[in-house]
Amino acid sequence: MGRTRIKVCGITDEEALLAAVDAGADAVGFMFVEKSPRFISPEEAYGLMSLLPPMVASVGVFANPDPDDFAEIEQACTTSLSQLHGNEDAKLVKACGPDIIKAIWFDAATIAQELEKWSEHEDVAAILVDGSAGGEGVAFDWRVLAPLIDTCPKPVIIAGGLHPGNVAEAIRLCRPFGVDVSSGVERERGVKDIGLIEAFCEAVQRADLG
C-alpha cells in the first residue's frame, strides 16, 4: 500500500495554498461553482497556481457545467485535473475529459454499481466518494466502502466529513488512494485555518506509518 494522497479543496488565498503545500498536500482544489462559499474566479485561481511548486497538482472543481463554459474556464485556467462534483452523465464527462475526477455520492445500496459504472469510463482518472449531495461535511460508513476499494480498478478518493480527528480512522478502514478535505480544515465557512490544514496533513502522514 502506497501513501495516501492529500487534496485540500476550496483554496481561495495565498496563505492557505502555501500552508497546504508546506504541510505536504499533493493537490489543491479551486471551486469554479459560483454558488459555493469557496468560489474563486479562474483569473484568481490562475494567479495562485503560479505559486505551486512542481509535482503539486491543481484541480478545477465544477458541478454540472455547460461544456462551453467549462472549456472557457479551462482555457483561462488550465488545471492539472478537473473534478466534476455534480450529477453529470457519461456524455458530459466525455465532453469535459480526459483526466476527470468524478464525484459520486455514497449510498450503501448503489455504491458498488456507481463505482463499476465510472470505472469503465475512459475519461475518468479517479473516483471521489462523498458523503452527501445536499450538504457539507457529511461522513459515511467507511466500512461499507472498504471492500469495494480493493476491487475497484480506478483510484478512489474519500471525501465528506473528514477532519484532523477522524481521517486516520478513515485511512485505517479503507486504505483509499487519497483523501479530500475542505470544510474540515476551516475556522468558519469558506475560510481555511492554517493550523487545521497542518494537523490534517500530519494525521494522514501518521496514519500511513501504521
C-alpha positions as CSV (number, residue, x, y, z in Angstrom):
1,M,0.0,0.0,0.0
2,G,1.4,3.4,-1.0
3,R,1.0,6.6,0.9
4,T,-2.3,8.3,1.0
5,R,-2.6,11.3,-1.3
6,I,-4.0,14.5,0.1
7,K,-6.1,17.1,-1.6
8,V,-7.1,20.3,0.1
9,C,-10.1,21.8,-1.7
10,G,-11.7,25.2,-1.7
11,I,-8.4,27.2,-1.7
12,T,-9.1,30.9,-2.2
13,D,-6.0,32.7,-1.0
14,E,-2.2,32.5,-1.0
15,E,-1.8,31.8,2.8
16,A,-4.0,28.7,2.6
17,L,-2.4,27.5,-0.6
18,L,1.2,27.7,0.7
19,A,0.1,26.2,4.0
20,A,-1.3,23.1,2.2
21,V,1.9,22.8,0.1
22,D,4.2,23.2,3.1
23,A,2.2,20.6,5.0
24,G,2.6,18.0,2.3
25,A,-0.6,18.2,0.2
26,D,-0.4,16.6,-3.2
27,A,-3.2,18.7,-4.8
28,V,-5.2,21.8,-4.2
29,G,-8.7,22.4,-5.4
30,F,-10.2,25.5,-6.8
31,M,-14.0,25.8,-6.7
32,F,-15.4,27.1,-10.0
33,V,-19.0,26.7,-8.7
34,E,-20.4,30.2,-8.3
35,K,-22.9,29.3,-5.5
36,S,-20.1,27.9,-3.3
37,P,-18.8,30.0,-0.4
38,R,-15.4,28.9,-1.7
39,F,-15.9,30.2,-5.2
40,I,-12.8,31.6,-6.9
41,S,-12.6,33.2,-10.3
42,P,-10.5,31.4,-13.0
43,E,-8.2,34.5,-13.1
44,E,-7.6,34.5,-9.3
45,A,-7.0,30.7,-9.4
46,Y,-4.5,31.1,-12.2
47,G,-2.6,33.6,-10.1
48,L,-2.4,31.2,-7.2
49,M,-1.4,28.3,-9.4
50,S,1.7,30.2,-10.4
51,L,2.8,29.7,-6.8
52,L,2.6,25.9,-6.9
53,P,5.8,24.0,-6.9
54,P,6.4,21.2,-9.4
55,M,4.6,17.9,-8.6
56,V,1.7,19.6,-6.7
57,A,-1.4,19.3,-8.8
58,S,-4.1,21.8,-9.4
59,V,-7.8,20.7,-9.6
60,G,-10.6,22.7,-11.0
61,V,-13.9,21.8,-9.4
62,F,-17.2,22.0,-11.4
63,A,-20.8,20.9,-10.9
64,N,-22.9,20.1,-13.9
65,P,-21.0,22.6,-16.1
66,D,-22.1,23.7,-19.6
67,P,-19.4,22.3,-21.9
68,D,-18.8,25.7,-23.4
69,D,-18.4,27.3,-20.0
70,F,-16.1,24.5,-18.9
71,A,-13.9,25.0,-22.0
72,E,-13.8,28.7,-21.4
73,I,-12.7,28.4,-17.8
74,E,-10.1,25.7,-18.6
75,Q,-8.7,27.9,-21.3
76,A,-8.3,30.8,-18.8
77,C,-7.0,28.5,-16.1
78,T,-5.7,25.1,-17.2
79,T,-5.6,22.9,-14.2
80,S,-3.8,19.5,-13.9
81,L,-7.1,17.7,-13.4
82,S,-10.8,18.6,-13.5
83,Q,-13.3,17.4,-10.8
84,L,-17.0,17.0,-11.7
85,H,-18.9,17.2,-8.5
86,G,-22.5,17.2,-9.7
87,N,-24.9,14.8,-11.4
88,E,-23.1,14.7,-14.7
89,D,-23.9,11.9,-17.1
90,A,-21.4,9.9,-19.1
91,K,-21.8,12.2,-22.2
92,L,-20.9,15.4,-20.2
93,V,-17.9,13.6,-18.5
94,K,-16.7,12.7,-22.0
95,A,-17.1,16.3,-23.2
96,C,-15.0,17.6,-20.2
97,G,-12.4,14.8,-20.3
98,P,-9.8,13.5,-20.1
99,D,-8.3,13.4,-16.6
100,I,-11.6,13.7,-14.7
101,I,-12.1,13.1,-11.0
102,K,-15.7,12.0,-10.9
103,A,-17.5,12.6,-7.6
104,I,-20.3,10.2,-6.6
105,W,-22.5,10.2,-3.5
106,F,-22.3,7.3,-1.0
107,D,-25.4,5.2,-0.8
108,A,-24.9,1.7,0.6
109,A,-27.5,0.4,-1.9
110,T,-25.9,1.8,-5.0
111,I,-22.2,2.5,-4.3
112,A,-21.0,-0.8,-5.9
113,Q,-22.8,-0.1,-9.1
114,E,-21.7,3.5,-9.2
115,L,-18.0,2.5,-8.8
116,E,-18.4,-0.1,-11.5
117,K,-20.1,2.4,-13.9
118,W,-17.5,5.1,-13.6
119,S,-14.6,2.7,-13.6
120,E,-15.5,1.8,-17.1
121,H,-15.4,5.4,-18.3
122,E,-12.1,6.0,-20.1
123,D,-12.0,9.7,-19.3
124,V,-12.3,9.2,-15.5
125,A,-8.9,9.2,-13.9
126,A,-10.2,8.7,-10.3
127,I,-13.5,8.4,-8.4
128,L,-14.2,10.6,-5.4
129,V,-16.8,9.2,-2.9
130,D,-18.5,12.0,-1.0
131,G,-20.9,11.7,1.9
132,S,-23.9,13.8,0.7
133,A,-25.0,15.6,-2.4
134,G,-27.1,18.1,-0.4
135,G,-24.8,19.2,2.5
136,E,-21.3,19.8,3.6
137,G,-19.1,17.8,5.9
138,V,-21.1,14.6,5.9
139,A,-19.2,11.4,6.8
140,F,-20.4,7.9,5.8
141,D,-19.8,4.3,6.8
142,W,-16.3,3.8,5.6
143,R,-16.5,0.1,6.5
144,V,-19.0,-0.5,3.7
145,L,-16.7,1.1,1.1
146,A,-13.6,-0.6,2.2
147,P,-14.0,-4.0,0.3
148,L,-15.2,-2.1,-2.8
149,I,-12.0,-0.1,-2.9
150,D,-10.0,-3.3,-3.0
151,T,-11.7,-4.4,-6.2
152,C,-12.1,-1.0,-7.9
153,P,-9.7,-0.6,-10.9
154,K,-9.7,3.2,-10.6
155,P,-8.1,5.2,-7.7
156,V,-10.7,6.0,-5.1
157,I,-10.6,9.2,-3.1
158,I,-12.7,9.7,0.1
159,A,-14.3,13.0,1.0
160,G,-17.1,14.2,3.2
161,G,-16.9,14.9,6.9
162,L,-13.1,14.4,7.1
163,H,-11.1,16.4,9.6
164,P,-7.9,16.0,11.6
165,G,-9.6,13.9,14.3
166,N,-11.1,11.2,12.1
167,V,-9.1,11.0,8.9
168,A,-6.7,8.4,10.4
169,E,-9.6,6.1,11.1
170,A,-10.9,6.5,7.5
171,I,-7.5,5.6,6.2
172,R,-7.2,2.6,8.5
173,L,-10.5,1.2,7.5
174,C,-10.4,1.9,3.7
175,R,-6.8,2.4,2.6
176,P,-8.0,4.8,-0.2
177,F,-5.8,6.2,-2.9
178,G,-6.4,9.7,-1.5
179,V,-8.4,11.9,0.9
180,D,-10.1,15.2,0.2
181,V,-10.8,17.9,2.8
182,S,-12.4,21.3,2.6
183,S,-14.8,22.3,5.5
184,G,-12.9,20.0,7.9
185,V,-9.9,22.5,7.8
186,E,-11.9,25.7,8.1
187,R,-12.3,28.0,11.1
188,E,-15.6,29.3,9.5
189,R,-17.4,28.5,6.4
190,G,-15.2,29.1,3.4
191,V,-12.2,30.3,5.5
192,K,-9.3,27.9,5.8
193,D,-7.5,27.5,9.1
194,I,-3.7,27.1,8.7
195,G,-3.4,25.0,11.9
196,L,-6.1,22.6,10.8
197,I,-4.5,22.2,7.4
198,E,-1.3,21.3,9.1
199,A,-3.0,18.9,11.6
200,F,-4.9,17.2,8.8
201,C,-1.9,16.5,6.7
202,E,0.1,15.3,9.8
203,A,-2.7,13.0,10.7
204,V,-2.7,11.4,7.2
205,Q,1.1,11.0,7.3
206,R,1.0,9.4,10.7
207,A,-1.8,7.0,9.6
208,D,0.3,5.9,6.6
209,L,3.1,4.9,9.1
210,G,0.7,2.5,10.7
